[in-house]
């Protein structure tokens, strides 16, 4: 059982979906401290005029867990939708991708940031990228301990044999703990992603998945993981 554990992000970049596709079970780790000025509530898009931040306004966030964070107002949904349509209205696959995304912005009012992030991520992974990965919220496991011990508790409870982690976690993960638990630790490699047609130059990899979807449509899986197969 290959497992990844990550906080939910707003319209994450393609590497996030690469990890999702690498595992059998993806755990949304949203019962931990919310971090401000992070990817939880914002991401970048790339219209014809360089790059642009889309930030979801949230209430506070300090001393809150991610799943507790709510919105400062509801106006942002229509505002973000206008930004997306303005940025990608002329992209090659705007008609089909906009039909997919529109309901998330214009037909539903979300209660929490976590709920919205999780559902949008799952929909993109399953319905657009056709990943077969299963998803679960970390609260399901009622994990105990702190930091790495808490991660290991989740991994044990979901029967993990392999843990796939992003490379940034090298700064704080102690590999010996995974060896002692009998869980293989695999570091995700984000290098080598091929470029794809973007609406402006220079090319940027670290933008939201929606940039890839609007520009290449059904070919998106190739640019995330398919290219490794030659």
N, C-alpha and C positions, 0 to 999 in steps of 0.2 A: 504494500500500500504506500504509494508516493503521496506526500502531503506538503502543502505550502500554507503558511499562516501570515497574513498581511492585513493591515488596516485598510478599510475601504477608502478610496480616493474619488475625487470628482473627475469624471471622464478621463481615466488614467491614460498614460502613454502606452505604446505598443508592447514595451517590455513587461508590463504588468500582465497583459494577456498572454504573453509568451510563457510566463511562469504558470498561469492558469492551465494552459494547454499541456504543460509538462507533467501535471500531477493527476492523480485519481480523485483527490479530495482537496478542495480549496476552502480554508477556514478564514472567514472575515473576523479579524481580531479587533473588534470595536468596543470591548469592555476594558479598555485601557485609557490613559490620560489623553485628552484631546490636545493636539499641538497646534498652536497658532502660526500663521504665516507659513503654512505647509501645504501639502497636496490634498489634504482632506476636503477643502472647500474651494480649490481653485486649480486652474490649468491654463495652458497656452494654446491658442489656435494660430493659424498662419494664413491670413488673407493676402491679397496682392500688395498690401502696404507693410510688409515686414511681419512682426508677430504681435499678438494682442492677448492680454490676460483676461480670463473670465473668472470672476470671483463671486462666490455665493455669500451674501451677507448673513452672518450668524449672530446669535445672541451670546455675548460673553465668550464662553468656551473655557475660561480659566476655572480650574478646579472642577471641571466636568469630564466625565468619560465621553468617548466619542458618540456612543449611542444615545447620550442625553442631550446632545447639541441640537438646538432648534433654530429656526430662521428669524432674522430680524424683521423681515417683511415678506410678502408674497409677490411683490412686483418683479423680483429678479427673474422669475421664470419667463415671462414675456420679453423682458429685456435681453436675456441670454438668447432666446429664440430669434429675436430680431438681429442680434449680433451674428449668430450662426448663419442665418439666411443671407445677410449682407456680405459676410466673408466668403461663403461658398456657393452663392447662387449660380455662379457660372462654372462651378466644378463639374467634371465629367459625369459624376454619379449623384449629383444633387437630388434629382427627382426621387430615386428609390430610397436613399438614405434619409432624406428629409421626411418622407412618408413614415419611415420607421421611428425616427426620433420625435416627431411632432407630438404624439400623445403624451410623452413624458413631460413635456413643457406646457402644453396648452389644454390637456384634458384631465389633468390630475393635480390636486393640491397635496403636497407632501407634509407629513407631520415632523419628521426629523431628517437631519442630514444623512445619517447612517442608513435609514430606510431607503431614501432616494438613491444614494450611491450604490448600495448593494443590488437593488433591483435593476438599475440601469446597467451595471457591470454584468450581471447574469444574463440579461437580455442580449447584450452585444455578444457575449461569449457564445451563447447557445444559438441564438437566432440569426446572427450575422456571420460569425466566424465558425460556427458549427463545431465547437468544442464539446466533448462528451464528459467533461469534468463535472463532478457533483460539488455542491456548495453547502456550507453550514455556517451558522453564526457561533462564535466562540462561547457565548453564554450558555449554549446547550450543554457544555461540558462541566460547568461550575468548577473551573480550574482553581487550584490552590497554589500557594507559593508566590515568589516574586521573580520578575525578570526571566532568566533562562529556566529556572525551575518550573515556572508557570508554563512556559512553552513546552517543556518536556512532559509536563502533566497532561496537557492537551494531546500531545502526540501519542502518549501511552493510551489514553482513553479512546482515541479513534483508531488504534491499531496500526499506527504508522511503522513502516520498516525503513522508509527513506524520507528525509526532510530536505526540501529544495528551498534554499534561501537566496535572497538578493545579495550581491557582493558588499553592499554598504554595512551589512551586519557583521562582517569580519572584525570590525572595530570593537565589538562587545561580546561576541559569542566565544565561549570556551569549548573547543572541539572535544576535549576529553570527556565532558559531560555527556555528549552524544554517544561516544564510544562506550562509556560505562552503561548507558541505557540500551545499547544494542541497536541504535538507530543510525543508519548511514546519513552523513551530512554531505549534501551536494551544493556547490556554489554555482549559481546561475551566471552564465557569461553573456553579457549584453553586446559584445563586440561583433562586428561583421555584418550588421544589418545593411541590406542593399538600399540605395536611394530609390525614391519613386518620384513621379512628377508632382511637384508642389506648385502653388500659384505664384510664389515669389522666391527670389534668391537672396542670400545663400541658403542651401539646404539645411534644415534642422531636424534632427532625430527626436529631440526631447520636447515634442508637442503632443497634444491630446490625440487619442486614437481616432477621433472624429476627422482629423485632417487626412489620415490614411483612408478612412472609409469614403469620405466625399470624393477623394481623388482617384482611387483605384477600385472601389466597389467590391465585387466578388473576388477580386484578386488579392485582397488584403491578407488572407492567411499565408500566401506565398512570401510576402514581405516581412512577416512576423516569424514564422518557423519553417515554411515550406522550402525556402531557399537553401536550407541546410542539406536537403536531399538531392541537390544537384540539378 
